[in-house]
Amino acid sequence: MPNEVTLVADAADRSTGASLSVVVVDDGQSDRAAVRATVMGLRPGQLYRLYATDRDGRIWELAVLTGSDGPQEVEANCPVPLDALARFSVSGHDGALAVQADVVDPASPSPAEAPR
């Protein structure tokens, strides 16, 4: 069985009330990683887009979703290599940012655990 590499991103935006949790898994078998995102707090009936941004600032649209009262699960394929991913974001149809989450490698030490 190939090694799986996993990245996570998690954030909430106090001003919009939206939250975003993302898990990205790359099994090494394809050129695209699997993205599973949970989005909450989007205005019901409004159109939104889920984006991935790489470390060079390039942006890829991963999915289009419609806001609802409850949590929304989104699955997509990400064309960005895991080691190049910087963040995920959800924006409204007008381009206004609803929530943004920076990518964290769960295998890396937290700042409190990092060697000094």
C-alpha positions as CSV (number, residue, x, y, z in Angstrom):
1,M,0.0,0.0,0.0
2,P,1.4,3.4,-0.9
3,N,2.2,6.0,1.7
4,E,-0.5,8.7,2.0
5,V,0.4,12.3,2.7
6,T,-2.2,14.4,4.4
7,L,-2.5,18.1,4.9
8,V,-5.2,20.0,6.8
9,A,-6.6,23.6,6.9
10,D,-9.1,24.9,9.4
11,A,-10.4,28.4,10.0
12,A,-13.4,30.5,11.0
13,D,-14.1,34.1,10.0
14,R,-15.7,36.1,12.8
15,S,-16.9,38.9,10.5
16,T,-18.8,36.6,8.0
17,G,-19.6,33.7,10.4
18,A,-18.3,31.2,7.9
19,S,-15.9,28.3,8.8
20,L,-13.9,26.0,6.6
21,S,-12.2,22.7,7.4
22,V,-10.2,20.9,4.7
23,V,-8.4,17.6,4.6
24,V,-6.2,16.9,1.6
25,V,-4.9,13.3,0.9
26,D,-2.4,12.3,-1.7
27,D,-1.9,8.6,-2.1
28,G,0.9,9.0,-4.6
29,Q,-1.1,7.1,-7.3
30,S,-2.3,10.0,-9.3
31,D,-1.4,13.6,-10.2
32,R,-4.3,15.0,-8.2
33,A,-4.9,15.0,-4.5
34,A,-8.3,14.3,-3.0
35,V,-9.8,17.3,-1.1
36,R,-12.6,17.0,1.4
37,A,-13.9,20.3,2.8
38,T,-16.6,21.1,5.3
39,V,-18.1,24.6,5.0
40,M,-20.5,26.2,7.5
41,G,-22.1,29.6,8.0
42,L,-22.7,30.5,4.3
43,R,-25.7,32.6,3.5
44,P,-28.5,30.2,2.2
45,G,-29.2,30.4,-1.5
46,Q,-26.0,32.4,-2.3
47,L,-23.4,31.0,-4.7
48,Y,-19.9,30.4,-3.5
49,R,-16.6,29.0,-4.9
50,L,-14.0,26.9,-3.1
51,Y,-10.4,27.8,-4.2
52,A,-6.9,26.4,-3.6
53,T,-3.9,28.7,-3.7
54,D,-0.3,27.6,-4.1
55,R,2.8,29.2,-2.5
56,D,3.4,31.3,-5.7
57,G,-0.1,32.9,-5.4
58,R,-1.7,30.9,-8.3
59,I,-5.4,30.2,-7.6
60,W,-7.5,27.2,-8.8
61,E,-11.2,26.9,-8.5
62,L,-12.1,23.5,-7.0
63,A,-15.9,23.6,-6.6
64,V,-19.0,25.7,-6.8
65,L,-21.5,25.5,-3.9
66,T,-24.7,27.1,-2.8
67,G,-24.9,28.3,0.8
68,S,-27.3,26.5,3.2
69,D,-28.3,26.5,6.9
70,G,-26.2,23.5,7.8
71,P,-22.7,22.2,7.2
72,Q,-21.8,21.4,3.6
73,E,-19.5,18.6,2.5
74,V,-17.5,19.2,-0.7
75,E,-15.2,16.7,-2.4
76,A,-12.9,17.7,-5.2
77,N,-9.6,16.9,-6.9
78,C,-6.8,19.4,-6.5
79,P,-4.3,19.8,-9.3
80,V,-1.8,21.5,-7.0
81,P,1.1,19.4,-5.6
82,L,0.7,19.0,-1.8
83,D,4.1,20.6,-1.1
84,A,3.0,23.7,-3.1
85,L,-0.4,24.2,-1.4
86,A,-0.6,27.4,0.8
87,R,-4.3,27.9,1.5
88,F,-8.0,27.3,0.7
89,S,-10.7,29.9,0.6
90,V,-14.4,30.3,-0.1
91,S,-15.6,33.4,-1.8
92,G,-19.0,34.6,-2.8
93,H,-20.2,35.1,-6.4
94,D,-19.2,38.8,-6.1
95,G,-15.6,37.8,-5.1
96,A,-16.0,38.7,-1.5
97,L,-14.0,36.4,0.8
98,A,-16.1,34.4,3.2
99,V,-13.4,32.4,4.9
100,Q,-9.7,31.5,4.3
101,A,-7.7,28.7,5.9
102,D,-3.9,28.2,5.7
103,V,-2.6,24.7,5.1
104,V,-0.8,22.9,8.0
105,D,1.1,19.7,7.7
106,P,-0.2,17.7,10.7
107,A,3.1,15.8,10.9
108,S,5.1,19.0,11.5
109,P,5.6,20.2,15.1
110,S,3.4,23.0,16.3
111,P,5.3,26.3,17.0
112,A,5.3,25.4,20.7
113,E,7.0,22.0,19.9
114,A,9.5,23.3,17.4
115,P,13.2,23.1,18.4
116,R,14.7,26.4,19.4
